[in-house]
Amino acid sequence: MTQATLDRFKLPPAAMHFLVPLFLSCAMSCIVSLISTLRSLGFGDFELVGWLLSWMLSWAIAFPCVLIILPIARKHALKLVKQ
């Protein structure tokens, strides 16, 4: 595929407000739920399907939370940084 063809499928810049929290919440909930599941069950009793179901529930909670918390965190962080 050429670059022009790929550019046709790109989203507008305004989509960044949802894509960054989407990727962030996906990665963070994946890591946290995996660590939590492994710590509670151990490697011997770990089941992929059970963890995936747990991760989906975690992500369903994490994504809206990140959408709400990220602008607040950004506002507080800007108070600590020179402009």
PDB file with SEQRES, HELIX, SHEET and CRYST1 records, atoms N, CA, C and O in Angstrom:
SEQRES   1 A   83  MET THR GLN ALA THR LEU ASP ARG PHE LYS LEU PRO PRO          
SEQRES   2 A   83  ALA ALA MET HIS PHE LEU VAL PRO LEU PHE LEU SER CYS          
SEQRES   3 A   83  ALA MET SER CYS ILE VAL SER LEU ILE SER THR LEU ARG          
SEQRES   4 A   83  SER LEU GLY PHE GLY ASP PHE GLU LEU VAL GLY TRP LEU          
SEQRES   5 A   83  LEU SER TRP MET LEU SER TRP ALA ILE ALA PHE PRO CYS          
SEQRES   6 A   83  VAL LEU ILE ILE LEU PRO ILE ALA ARG LYS HIS ALA LEU          
SEQRES   7 A   83  LYS LEU VAL LYS GLN                                          
HELIX    1 AA1 GLN A    3  ARG A    8  1                                   6    
HELIX    2 AA2 PRO A   13  ALA A   15  5                                   3    
HELIX    3 AA3 MET A   16  LEU A   41  1                                  26    
HELIX    4 AA4 LEU A   48  LYS A   79  1                                  32    
CRYST1    1.000    1.000    1.000  90.00  90.00  90.00 P 1           1          
ATOM      1  N   MET A   1       0.836  -1.184   0.000  1.00  0.00           N  
ATOM      2  CA  MET A   1       0.000   0.000   0.000  1.00  0.00           C  
ATOM      3  C   MET A   1       0.878   1.244   0.000  1.00  0.00           C  
ATOM      4  O   MET A   1       1.936   1.275   0.629  1.00  0.00           O  
ATOM      5  N   THR A   2       0.438   2.233  -0.691  1.00  0.00           N  
ATOM      6  CA  THR A   2       1.180   3.487  -0.725  1.00  0.00           C  
ATOM      7  C   THR A   2       0.792   4.349   0.472  1.00  0.00           C  
ATOM      8  O   THR A   2      -0.206   4.086   1.142  1.00  0.00           O  
ATOM      9  N   GLN A   3       1.587   5.371   0.728  1.00  0.00           N  
ATOM     10  CA  GLN A   3       1.310   6.269   1.844  1.00  0.00           C  
ATOM     11  C   GLN A   3      -0.021   6.990   1.634  1.00  0.00           C  
ATOM     12  O   GLN A   3      -0.750   7.215   2.600  1.00  0.00           O  
ATOM     13  N   ALA A   4      -0.348   7.353   0.408  1.00  0.00           N  
ATOM     14  CA  ALA A   4      -1.613   8.029   0.130  1.00  0.00           C  
ATOM     15  C   ALA A   4      -2.799   7.127   0.472  1.00  0.00           C  
ATOM     16  O   ALA A   4      -3.818   7.597   0.979  1.00  0.00           O  
ATOM     17  N   THR A   5      -2.662   5.837   0.194  1.00  0.00           N  
ATOM     18  CA  THR A   5      -3.731   4.894   0.516  1.00  0.00           C  
ATOM     19  C   THR A   5      -3.888   4.758   2.022  1.00  0.00           C  
ATOM     20  O   THR A   5      -5.008   4.712   2.530  1.00  0.00           O  
ATOM     21  N   LEU A   6      -2.771   4.693   2.739  1.00  0.00           N  
ATOM     22  CA  LEU A   6      -2.831   4.579   4.195  1.00  0.00           C  
ATOM     23  C   LEU A   6      -3.403   5.840   4.832  1.00  0.00           C  
ATOM     24  O   LEU A   6      -4.155   5.755   5.803  1.00  0.00           O  
ATOM     25  N   ASP A   7      -3.057   7.005   4.298  1.00  0.00           N  
ATOM     26  CA  ASP A   7      -3.556   8.266   4.846  1.00  0.00           C  
ATOM     27  C   ASP A   7      -5.075   8.371   4.737  1.00  0.00           C  
ATOM     28  O   ASP A   7      -5.715   9.051   5.538  1.00  0.00           O  
ATOM     29  N   ARG A   8      -5.635   7.706   3.759  1.00  0.00           N  
ATOM     30  CA  ARG A   8      -7.080   7.776   3.553  1.00  0.00           C  
ATOM     31  C   ARG A   8      -7.828   7.128   4.717  1.00  0.00           C  
ATOM     32  O   ARG A   8      -8.965   7.501   5.004  1.00  0.00           O  
ATOM     33  N   PHE A   9      -7.199   6.159   5.390  1.00  0.00           N  
ATOM     34  CA  PHE A   9      -7.848   5.444   6.480  1.00  0.00           C  
ATOM     35  C   PHE A   9      -7.550   6.034   7.856  1.00  0.00           C  
ATOM     36  O   PHE A   9      -8.022   5.510   8.865  1.00  0.00           O  
ATOM     37  N   LYS A  10      -6.782   7.103   7.910  1.00  0.00           N  
ATOM     38  CA  LYS A  10      -6.444   7.710   9.191  1.00  0.00           C  
ATOM     39  C   LYS A  10      -7.605   8.538   9.722  1.00  0.00           C  
ATOM     40  O   LYS A  10      -8.417   9.076   8.968  1.00  0.00           O  
ATOM     41  N   LEU A  11      -7.652   8.619  11.037  1.00  0.00           N  
ATOM     42  CA  LEU A  11      -8.691   9.388  11.708  1.00  0.00           C  
ATOM     43  C   LEU A  11      -8.280  10.852  11.812  1.00  0.00           C  
ATOM     44  O   LEU A  11      -7.095  11.169  11.703  1.00  0.00           O  
ATOM     45  N   PRO A  12      -9.236  11.740  12.019  1.00  0.00           N  
ATOM     46  CA  PRO A  12      -8.893  13.161  12.185  1.00  0.00           C  
ATOM     47  C   PRO A  12      -8.152  13.380  13.507  1.00  0.00           C  
ATOM     48  O   PRO A  12      -8.254  12.556  14.415  1.00  0.00           O  
ATOM     49  N   PRO A  13      -7.414  14.477  13.620  1.00  0.00           N  
ATOM     50  CA  PRO A  13      -6.646  14.744  14.847  1.00  0.00           C  
ATOM     51  C   PRO A  13      -7.489  14.772  16.122  1.00  0.00           C  
ATOM     52  O   PRO A  13      -6.976  14.480  17.202  1.00  0.00           O  
ATOM     53  N   ALA A  14      -8.754  15.113  16.016  1.00  0.00           N  
ATOM     54  CA  ALA A  14      -9.615  15.158  17.200  1.00  0.00           C  
ATOM     55  C   ALA A  14      -9.791  13.777  17.832  1.00  0.00           C  
ATOM     56  O   ALA A  14     -10.151  13.675  19.005  1.00  0.00           O  
ATOM     57  N   ALA A  15      -9.545  12.735  17.079  1.00  0.00           N  
ATOM     58  CA  ALA A  15      -9.676  11.370  17.601  1.00  0.00           C  
ATOM     59  C   ALA A  15      -8.611  11.059  18.648  1.00  0.00           C  
ATOM     60  O   ALA A  15      -8.759  10.099  19.404  1.00  0.00           O  
ATOM     61  N   MET A  16      -7.547  11.848  18.708  1.00  0.00           N  
ATOM     62  CA  MET A  16      -6.489  11.630  19.696  1.00  0.00           C  
ATOM     63  C   MET A  16      -7.027  11.699  21.122  1.00  0.00           C  
ATOM     64  O   MET A  16      -6.497  11.043  22.019  1.00  0.00           O  
ATOM     65  N   HIS A  17      -8.090  12.500  21.336  1.00  0.00           N  
ATOM     66  CA  HIS A  17      -8.658  12.642  22.677  1.00  0.00           C  
ATOM     67  C   HIS A  17      -9.268  11.335  23.176  1.00  0.00           C  
ATOM     68  O   HIS A  17      -9.435  11.149  24.382  1.00  0.00           O  
ATOM     69  N   PHE A  18      -9.601  10.430  22.259  1.00  0.00           N  
ATOM     70  CA  PHE A  18     -10.142   9.133  22.654  1.00  0.00           C  
ATOM     71  C   PHE A  18      -9.155   7.997  22.431  1.00  0.00           C  
ATOM     72  O   PHE A  18      -9.194   6.996  23.147  1.00  0.00           O  
ATOM     73  N   LEU A  19      -8.280   8.135  21.459  1.00  0.00           N  
ATOM     74  CA  LEU A  19      -7.337   7.059  21.158  1.00  0.00           C  
ATOM     75  C   LEU A  19      -6.266   6.899  22.233  1.00  0.00           C  
ATOM     76  O   LEU A  19      -5.934   5.773  22.602  1.00  0.00           O  
ATOM     77  N   VAL A  20      -5.726   7.991  22.735  1.00  0.00           N  
ATOM     78  CA  VAL A  20      -4.699   7.902  23.767  1.00  0.00           C  
ATOM     79  C   VAL A  20      -5.259   7.239  25.035  1.00  0.00           C  
ATOM     80  O   VAL A  20      -4.635   6.312  25.551  1.00  0.00           O  
ATOM     81  N   PRO A  21      -6.413   7.680  25.552  1.00  0.00           N  
ATOM     82  CA  PRO A  21      -6.972   6.971  26.711  1.00  0.00           C  
ATOM     83  C   PRO A  21      -7.338   5.521  26.400  1.00  0.00           C  
ATOM     84  O   PRO A  21      -7.230   4.658  27.272  1.00  0.00           O  
ATOM     85  N   LEU A  22      -7.764   5.248  25.181  1.00  0.00           N  
ATOM     86  CA  LEU A  22      -8.099   3.874  24.798  1.00  0.00           C  
ATOM     87  C   LEU A  22      -6.876   2.974  24.901  1.00  0.00           C  
ATOM     88  O   LEU A  22      -6.934   1.916  25.527  1.00  0.00           O  
ATOM     89  N   PHE A  23      -5.763   3.391  24.284  1.00  0.00           N  
ATOM     90  CA  PHE A  23      -4.541   2.596  24.324  1.00  0.00           C  
ATOM     91  C   PHE A  23      -3.963   2.531  25.736  1.00  0.00           C  
ATOM     92  O   PHE A  23      -3.500   1.476  26.169  1.00  0.00           O  
ATOM     93  N   LEU A  24      -3.989   3.638  26.444  1.00  0.00           N  
ATOM     94  CA  LEU A  24      -3.456   3.683  27.803  1.00  0.00           C  
ATOM     95  C   LEU A  24      -4.236   2.765  28.736  1.00  0.00           C  
ATOM     96  O   LEU A  24      -3.637   1.985  29.476  1.00  0.00           O  
ATOM     97  N   SER A  25      -5.555   2.847  28.713  1.00  0.00           N  
ATOM     98  CA  SER A  25      -6.361   2.008  29.592  1.00  0.00           C  
ATOM     99  C   SER A  25      -6.258   0.539  29.212  1.00  0.00           C  
ATOM    100  O   SER A  25      -6.285  -0.330  30.083  1.00  0.00           O  
ATOM    101  N   CYS A  26      -6.143   0.259  27.938  1.00  0.00           N  
ATOM    102  CA  CYS A  26      -5.994  -1.121  27.477  1.00  0.00           C  
ATOM    103  C   CYS A  26      -4.695  -1.727  28.011  1.00  0.00           C  
ATOM    104  O   CYS A  26      -4.701  -2.820  28.576  1.00  0.00           O  
ATOM    105  N   ALA A  27      -3.606  -1.026  27.832  1.00  0.00           N  
ATOM    106  CA  ALA A  27      -2.300  -1.531  28.276  1.00  0.00           C  
ATOM    107  C   ALA A  27      -2.231  -1.638  29.803  1.00  0.00           C  
ATOM    108  O   ALA A  27      -1.786  -2.655  30.335  1.00  0.00           O  
ATOM    109  N   MET A  28      -2.664  -0.610  30.492  1.00  0.00           N  
ATOM    110  CA  MET A  28      -2.567  -0.615  31.954  1.00  0.00           C  
ATOM    111  C   MET A  28      -3.456  -1.679  32.583  1.00  0.00           C  
ATOM    112  O   MET A  28      -3.023  -2.377  33.500  1.00  0.00           O  
ATOM    113  N   SER A  29      -4.691  -1.814  32.109  1.00  0.00           N  
ATOM    114  CA  SER A  29      -5.576  -2.827  32.689  1.00  0.00           C  
ATOM    115  C   SER A  29      -5.084  -4.228  32.371  1.00  0.00           C  
ATOM    116  O   SER A  29      -5.261  -5.143  33.176  1.00  0.00           O  
ATOM    117  N   CYS A  30      -4.468  -4.409  31.206  1.00  0.00           N  
ATOM    118  CA  CYS A  30      -3.895  -5.701  30.837  1.00  0.00           C  
ATOM    119  C   CYS A  30      -2.784  -6.085  31.811  1.00  0.00           C  
ATOM    120  O   CYS A  30      -2.777  -7.193  32.348  1.00  0.00           O  
ATOM    121  N   ILE A  31      -1.865  -5.184  32.032  1.00  0.00           N  
ATOM    122  CA  ILE A  31      -0.723  -5.447  32.903  1.00  0.00           C  
ATOM    123  C   ILE A  31      -1.171  -5.678  34.348  1.00  0.00           C  
ATOM    124  O   ILE A  31      -0.745  -6.638  34.991  1.00  0.00           O  
ATOM    125  N   VAL A  32      -2.022  -4.802  34.848  1.00  0.00           N  
ATOM    126  CA  VAL A  32      -2.449  -4.900  36.246  1.00  0.00           C  
ATOM    127  C   VAL A  32      -3.275  -6.155  36.478  1.00  0.00           C  
ATOM    128  O   VAL A  32      -3.081  -6.839  37.483  1.00  0.00           O  
ATOM    129  N   SER A  33      -4.194  -6.472  35.570  1.00  0.00           N  
ATOM    130  CA  SER A  33      -5.019  -7.667  35.774  1.00  0.00           C  
ATOM    131  C   SER A  33      -4.192  -8.945  35.645  1.00  0.00           C  
ATOM    132  O   SER A  33      -4.461  -9.924  36.341  1.00  0.00           O  
ATOM    133  N   LEU A  34      -3.191  -8.949  34.765  1.00  0.00           N  
ATOM    134  CA  LEU A  34      -2.328 -10.126  34.630  1.00  0.00           C  
ATOM    135  C   LEU A  34      -1.517 -10.347  35.900  1.00  0.00           C  
ATOM    136  O   LEU A  34      -1.445 -11.468  36.405  1.00  0.00           O  
ATOM    137  N   ILE A  35      -0.909  -9.290  36.416  1.00  0.00           N  
ATOM    138  CA  ILE A  35      -0.121  -9.399  37.645  1.00  0.00           C  
ATOM    139  C   ILE A  35      -1.006  -9.815  38.814  1.00  0.00           C  
ATOM    140  O   ILE A  35      -0.630 -10.680  39.605  1.00  0.00           O  
ATOM    141  N   SER A  36      -2.175  -9.204  38.922  1.00  0.00           N  
ATOM    142  CA  SER A  36      -3.092  -9.531  40.007  1.00  0.00           C  
ATOM    143  C   SER A  36      -3.560 -10.983  39.928  1.00  0.00           C  
ATOM    144  O   SER A  36      -3.625 -11.677  40.943  1.00  0.00           O  
ATOM    145  N   THR A  37      -3.882 -11.433  38.729  1.00  0.00           N  
ATOM    146  CA  THR A  37      -4.334 -12.820  38.549  1.00  0.00           C  
ATOM    147  C   THR A  37      -3.215 -13.802  38.870  1.00  0.00           C  
ATOM    148  O   THR A  37      -3.443 -14.803  39.550  1.00  0.00           O  
ATOM    149  N   LEU A  38      -2.019 -13.523  38.389  1.00  0.00           N  
ATOM    150  CA  LEU A  38      -0.894 -14.421  38.660  1.00  0.00           C  
ATOM    151  C   LEU A  38      -0.550 -14.466  40.146  1.00  0.00           C  
ATOM    152  O   LEU A  38      -0.211 -15.524  40.676  1.00  0.00           O  
ATOM    153  N   ARG A  39      -0.637 -13.318  40.817  1.00  0.00           N  
ATOM    154  CA  ARG A  39      -0.330 -13.298  42.252  1.00  0.00           C  
ATOM    155  C   ARG A  39      -1.368 -14.048  43.061  1.00  0.00           C  
ATOM    156  O   ARG A  39      -1.030 -14.693  44.053  1.00  0.00           O  
ATOM    157  N   SER A  40      -2.630 -13.975  42.654  1.00  0.00           N  
ATOM    158  CA  SER A  40      -3.669 -14.636  43.443  1.00  0.00           C  
ATOM    159  C   SER A  40      -3.778 -16.129  43.125  1.00  0.00           C  
ATOM    160  O   SER A  40      -4.047 -16.931  44.020  1.00  0.00           O  
ATOM    161  N   LEU A  41      -3.572 -16.511  41.864  1.00  0.00           N  
ATOM    162  CA  LEU A  41      -3.714 -17.916  41.482  1.00  0.00           C  
ATOM    163  C   LEU A  41      -2.388 -18.666  41.389  1.00  0.00           C  
ATOM    164  O   LEU A  41      -2.331 -19.872  41.630  1.00  0.00           O  
ATOM    165  N   GLY A  42      -1.338 -17.953  41.042  1.00  0.00           N  
ATOM    166  CA  GLY A  42      -0.061 -18.603  40.772  1.00  0.00           C  
ATOM    167  C   GLY A  42      -0.021 -19.102  39.338  1.00  0.00           C  
ATOM    168  O   GLY A  42      -1.039 -19.132  38.646  1.00  0.00           O  
ATOM    169  N   PHE A  43       1.171 -19.495  38.901  1.00  0.00           N  
ATOM    170  CA  PHE A  43       1.325 -19.958  37.513  1.00  0.00           C  
ATOM    171  C   PHE A  43       0.612 -21.291  37.268  1.00  0.00           C  
ATOM    172  O   PHE A  43       0.131 -21.543  36.163  1.00  0.00           O  
ATOM    173  N   GLY A  44       0.543 -22.138  38.290  1.00  0.00           N  
ATOM    174  CA  GLY A  44      -0.036 -23.462  38.128  1.00  0.00           C  
ATOM    175  C   GLY A  44      -1.526 -23.448  37.836  1.00  0.00           C  
ATOM    176  O   GLY A  44      -2.006 -24.241  37.026  1.00  0.00           O  
ATOM    177  N   ASP A  45      -2.264 -22.554  38.488  1.00  0.00           N  
ATOM    178  CA  ASP A  45      -3.718 -22.494  38.321  1.00  0.00           C  
ATOM    179  C   ASP A  45      -4.166 -21.423  37.328  1.00  0.00           C  
ATOM    180  O   ASP A  45      -5.365 -21.208  37.154  1.00  0.00           O  
ATOM    181  N   PHE A  46      -3.231 -20.760  36.685  1.00  0.00           N  
ATOM    182  CA  PHE A  46      -3.554 -19.687  35.732  1.00  0.00           C  
ATOM    183  C   PHE A  46      -4.271 -20.257  34.513  1.00  0.00           C  
ATOM    184  O   PHE A  46      -3.839 -21.254  33.933  1.00  0.00           O  
ATOM    185  N   GLU A  47      -5.371 -19.612  34.135  1.00  0.00           N  
ATOM    186  CA  GLU A  47      -6.105 -19.975  32.928  1.00  0.00           C  
ATOM    187  C   GLU A  47      -6.267 -18.733  32.070  1.00  0.00           C  
ATOM    188  O   GLU A  47      -6.719 -17.690  32.541  1.00  0.00           O  
ATOM    189  N   LEU A  48      -5.894 -18.856  30.815  1.00  0.00           N  
ATOM    190  CA  LEU A  48      -5.929 -17.717  29.893  1.00  0.00           C  
ATOM    191  C   LEU A  48      -7.332 -17.153  29.744  1.00  0.00           C  
ATOM    192  O   LEU A  48      -7.516 -15.936  29.775  1.00  0.00           O  
ATOM    193  N   VAL A  49      -8.324 -18.021  29.581  1.00  0.00           N  
ATOM    194  CA  VAL A  49      -9.700 -17.557  29.374  1.00  0.00           C  
ATOM    195  C   VAL A  49     -10.204 -16.787  30.591  1.00  0.00           C  
ATOM    196  O   VAL A  49     -10.840 -15.743  30.446  1.00  0.00           O  
ATOM    197  N   GLY A  50      -9.922 -17.295  31.780  1.00  0.00           N  
ATOM    198  CA  GLY A  50     -10.339 -16.606  32.994  1.00  0.00           C  
ATOM    199  C   GLY A  50      -9.697 -15.239  33.117  1.00  0.00           C  
ATOM    200  O   GLY A  50     -10.343 -14.265  33.506  1.00  0.00           O  
ATOM    201  N   TRP A  51      -8.401 -15.179  32.776  1.00  0.00           N  
ATOM    202  CA  TRP A  51      -7.720 -13.885  32.836  1.00  0.00           C  
ATOM    203  C   TRP A  51      -8.273 -12.923  31.792  1.00  0.00           C  
ATOM    204  O   TRP A  51      -8.451 -11.742  32.091  1.00  0.00           O  
ATOM    205  N   LEU A  52      -8.550 -13.390  30.580  1.00  0.00           N  
ATOM    206  CA  LEU A  52      -9.099 -12.512  29.540  1.00  0.00           C  
ATOM    207  C   LEU A  52     -10.453 -11.937  29.951  1.00  0.00           C  
ATOM    208  O   LEU A  52     -10.729 -10.762  29.710  1.00  0.00           O  
ATOM    209  N   LEU A  53     -11.294 -12.759  30.569  1.00  0.00           N  
ATOM    210  CA  LEU A  53     -12.579 -12.251  31.049  1.00  0.00           C  
ATOM    211  C   LEU A  53     -12.378 -11.197  32.131  1.00  0.00           C  
ATOM    212  O   LEU A  53     -13.067 -10.178  32.151  1.00  0.00           O  
ATOM    213  N   SER A  54     -11.437 -11.446  33.021  1.00  0.00           N  
ATOM    214  CA  SER A  54     -11.115 -10.479  34.067  1.00  0.00           C  
ATOM    215  C   SER A  54     -10.571  -9.184  33.466  1.00  0.00           C  
ATOM    216  O   SER A  54     -10.920  -8.088  33.904  1.00  0.00           O  
ATOM    217  N   TRP A  55      -9.712  -9.326  32.458  1.00  0.00           N  
ATOM    218  CA  TRP A  55      -9.132  -8.149  31.808  1.00  0.00           C  
ATOM    219  C   TRP A  55     -10.204  -7.331  31.106  1.00  0.00           C  
ATOM    220  O   TRP A  55     -10.180  -6.102  31.181  1.00  0.00           O  
ATOM    221  N   MET A  56     -11.138  -7.975  30.431  1.00  0.00           N  
ATOM    222  CA  MET A  56     -12.199  -7.230  29.743  1.00  0.00           C  
ATOM    223  C   MET A  56     -13.034  -6.428  30.728  1.00  0.00           C  
ATOM    224  O   MET A  56     -13.408  -5.290  30.446  1.00  0.00           O  
ATOM    225  N   LEU A  57     -13.329  -7.012  31.879  1.00  0.00           N  
ATOM    226  CA  LEU A  57     -14.075  -6.286  32.905  1.00  0.00           C  
ATOM    227  C   LEU A  57     -13.246  -5.114  33.436  1.00  0.00           C  
ATOM    228  O   LEU A  57     -13.762  -4.011  33.623  1.00  0.00           O  
ATOM    229  N   SER A  58     -11.963  -5.365  33.673  1.00  0.00           N  
ATOM    230  CA  SER A  58     -11.074  -4.294  34.140  1.00  0.00           C  
ATOM    231  C   SER A  58     -10.991  -3.163  33.133  1.00  0.00           C  
ATOM    232  O   SER A  58     -11.023  -1.990  33.506  1.00  0.00           O  
ATOM    233  N   TRP A  59     -10.883  -3.507  31.861  1.00  0.00           N  
ATOM    234  CA  TRP A  59     -10.779  -2.478  30.836  1.00  0.00           C  
ATOM    235  C   TRP A  59     -12.076  -1.683  30.722  1.00  0.00           C  
ATOM    236  O   TRP A  59     -12.049  -0.470  30.514  1.00  0.00           O  
ATOM    237  N   ALA A  60     -13.215  -2.370  30.858  1.00  0.00           N  
ATOM    238  CA  ALA A  60     -14.505  -1.675  30.777  1.00  0.00           C  
ATOM    239  C   ALA A  60     -14.640  -0.623  31.872  1.00  0.00           C  
ATOM    240  O   ALA A  60     -15.341   0.374  31.699  1.00  0.00           O  
ATOM    241  N   ILE A  61     -13.973  -0.844  32.989  1.00  0.00           N  
ATOM    242  CA  ILE A  61     -13.976   0.145  34.073  1.00  0.00           C  
ATOM    243  C   ILE A  61     -12.868   1.173  33.869  1.00  0.00           C  
ATOM    244  O   ILE A  61     -13.063   2.359  34.133  1.00  0.00           O  
ATOM    245  N   ALA A  62     -11.711   0.722  33.401  1.00  0.00           N  
ATOM    246  CA  ALA A  62     -10.544   1.604  33.272  1.00  0.00           C  
ATOM    247  C   ALA A  62     -10.732   2.678  32.196  1.00  0.00           C  
ATOM    248  O   ALA A  62     -10.329   3.822  32.404  1.00  0.00           O  
ATOM    249  N   PHE A  63     -11.326   2.340  31.066  1.00  0.00           N  
ATOM    250  CA  PHE A  63     -11.423   3.300  29.967  1.00  0.00           C  
ATOM    251  C   PHE A  63     -12.235   4.545  30.353  1.00  0.00           C  
ATOM    252  O   PHE A  63     -11.750   5.659  30.158  1.00  0.00           O  
ATOM    253  N   PRO A  64     -13.443   4.397  30.889  1.00  0.00           N  
ATOM    254  CA  PRO A  64     -14.160   5.615  31.299  1.00  0.00           C  
ATOM    255  C   PRO A  64     -13.429   6.379  32.407  1.00  0.00           C  
ATOM    256  O   PRO A  64     -13.466   7.609  32.451  1.00  0.00           O  
ATOM    257  N   CYS A  65     -12.763   5.638  33.302  1.00  0.00           N  
ATOM    258  CA  CYS A  65     -12.008   6.308  34.366  1.00  0.00           C  
ATOM    259  C   CYS A  65     -10.883   7.163  33.794  1.00  0.00           C  
ATOM    260  O   CYS A  65     -10.673   8.292  34.236  1.00  0.00           O  
ATOM    261  N   VAL A  66     -10.168   6.633  32.823  1.00  0.00           N  
ATOM    262  CA  VAL A  66      -9.084   7.394  32.203  1.00  0.00           C  
ATOM    263  C   VAL A  66      -9.646   8.607  31.466  1.00  0.00           C  
ATOM    264  O   VAL A  66      -9.039   9.678  31.504  1.00  0.00           O  
ATOM    265  N   LEU A  67     -10.787   8.466  30.800  1.00  0.00           N  
ATOM    266  CA  LEU A  67     -11.402   9.601  30.115  1.00  0.00           C  
ATOM    267  C   LEU A  67     -11.731  10.730  31.090  1.00  0.00           C  
ATOM    268  O   LEU A  67     -11.637  11.908  30.745  1.00  0.00           O  
ATOM    269  N   ILE A  68     -12.114  10.361  32.295  1.00  0.00           N  
ATOM    270  CA  ILE A  68     -12.468  11.367  33.307  1.00  0.00           C  
ATOM    271  C   ILE A  68     -11.221  11.909  34.006  1.00  0.00           C  
ATOM    272  O   ILE A  68     -11.101  13.118  34.204  1.00  0.00           O  
ATOM    273  N   ILE A  69     -10.299  11.030  34.377  1.00  0.00           N  
ATOM    274  CA  ILE A  69      -9.159  11.418  35.210  1.00  0.00           C  
ATOM    275  C   ILE A  69      -8.037  12.101  34.422  1.00  0.00           C  
ATOM    276  O   ILE A  69      -7.355  12.971  34.963  1.00  0.00           O  
ATOM    277  N   LEU A  70      -7.833  11.725  33.161  1.00  0.00           N  
ATOM    278  CA  LEU A  70      -6.715  12.270  32.384  1.00  0.00           C  
ATOM    279  C   LEU A  70      -6.741  13.800  32.275  1.00  0.00           C  
ATOM    280  O   LEU A  70      -5.702  14.424  32.487  1.00  0.00           O  
ATOM    281  N   PRO A  71      -7.867  14.428  31.959  1.00  0.00           N  
ATOM    282  CA  PRO A  71      -7.855  15.908  31.912  1.00  0.00           C  
ATOM    283  C   PRO A  71      -7.576  16.544  33.269  1.00  0.00           C  
ATOM    284  O   PRO A  71      -6.938  17.594  33.345  1.00  0.00           O  
ATOM    285  N   ILE A  72      -8.048  15.915  34.331  1.00  0.00           N  
ATOM    286  CA  ILE A  72      -7.796  16.442  35.682  1.00  0.00           C  
ATOM    287  C   ILE A  72      -6.313  16.303  36.017  1.00  0.00           C  
ATOM    288  O   ILE A  72      -5.704  17.232  36.549  1.00  0.00           O  
ATOM    289  N   ALA A  73      -5.739  15.155  35.710  1.00  0.00           N  
ATOM    290  CA  ALA A  73      -4.315  14.941  35.961  1.00  0.00           C  
ATOM    291  C   ALA A  73      -3.462  15.897  35.134  1.00  0.00           C  
ATOM    292  O   ALA A  73      -2.462  16.420  35.624  1.00  0.00           O  
ATOM    293  N   ARG A  74      -3.853  16.128  33.885  1.00  0.00           N  
ATOM    294  CA  ARG A  74      -3.121  17.060  33.024  1.00  0.00           C  
ATOM    295  C   ARG A  74      -3.172  18.475  33.606  1.00  0.00           C  
ATOM    296  O   ARG A  74      -2.172  19.193  33.585  1.00  0.00           O  
ATOM    297  N   LYS A  75      -4.331  18.869  34.121  1.00  0.00           N  
ATOM    298  CA  LYS A  75      -4.492  20.201  34.707  1.00  0.00           C  
ATOM    299  C   LYS A  75      -3.572  20.367  35.919  1.00  0.00           C  
ATOM    300  O   LYS A  75      -2.918  21.399  36.069  1.00  0.00           O  
ATOM    301  N   HIS A  76      -3.524  19.355  36.774  1.00  0.00           N  
ATOM    302  CA  HIS A  76      -2.662  19.422  37.963  1.00  0.00           C  
ATOM    303  C   HIS A  76      -1.187  19.362  37.581  1.00  0.00           C  
ATOM    304  O   HIS A  76      -0.365  20.032  38.207  1.00  0.00           O  
ATOM    305  N   ALA A  77      -0.842  18.590  36.585  1.00  0.00           N  
ATOM    306  CA  ALA A  77       0.548  18.500  36.146  1.00  0.00           C  
ATOM    307  C   ALA A  77       1.025  19.830  35.572  1.00  0.00           C  
ATOM    308  O   ALA A  77       2.175  20.221  35.772  1.00  0.00           O  
ATOM    309  N   LEU A  78       0.142  20.523  34.859  1.00  0.00           N  
ATOM    310  CA  LEU A  78       0.528  21.820  34.292  1.00  0.00           C  
ATOM    311  C   LEU A  78       0.845  22.856  35.370  1.00  0.00           C  
ATOM    312  O   LEU A  78       1.601  23.797  35.127  1.00  0.00           O  
ATOM    313  N   LYS A  79       0.270  22.685  36.554  1.00  0.00           N  
ATOM    314  CA  LYS A  79       0.580  23.595  37.656  1.00  0.00           C  
ATOM    315  C   LYS A  79       1.997  23.398  38.175  1.00  0.00           C  
ATOM    316  O   LYS A  79       2.555  24.291  38.813  1.00  0.00           O  
ATOM    317  N   LEU A  80       2.588  22.225  37.902  1.00  0.00           N  
ATOM    318  CA  LEU A  80       3.921  21.911  38.399  1.00  0.00           C  
ATOM    319  C   LEU A  80       5.013  22.168  37.369  1.00  0.00           C  
ATOM    320  O   LEU A  80       6.197  22.001  37.663  1.00  0.00           O  
ATOM    321  N   VAL A  81       4.623  22.573  36.163  1.00  0.00           N  
ATOM    322  CA  VAL A  81       5.581  22.746  35.066  1.00  0.00           C  
ATOM    323  C   VAL A  81       5.613  24.217  34.666  1.00  0.00           C  
ATOM    324  O   VAL A  81       4.575  24.873  34.575  1.00  0.00           O  
ATOM    325  N   LYS A  82       6.823  24.722  34.428  1.00  0.00           N  
ATOM    326  CA  LYS A  82       6.953  26.105  33.960  1.00  0.00           C  
ATOM    327  C   LYS A  82       6.364  26.234  32.571  1.00  0.00           C  
ATOM    328  O   LYS A  82       6.507  25.348  31.728  1.00  0.00           O  
ATOM    329  N   GLN A  83       5.702  27.354  32.352  1.00  0.00           N  
ATOM    330  CA  GLN A  83       5.097  27.604  31.034  1.00  0.00           C  
ATOM    331  C   GLN A  83       6.036  28.386  30.155  1.00  0.00           C  
ATOM    332  O   GLN A  83       5.700  28.691  29.011  1.00  0.00           O  
TER     333      GLN A  83                                                      
END                                                                             
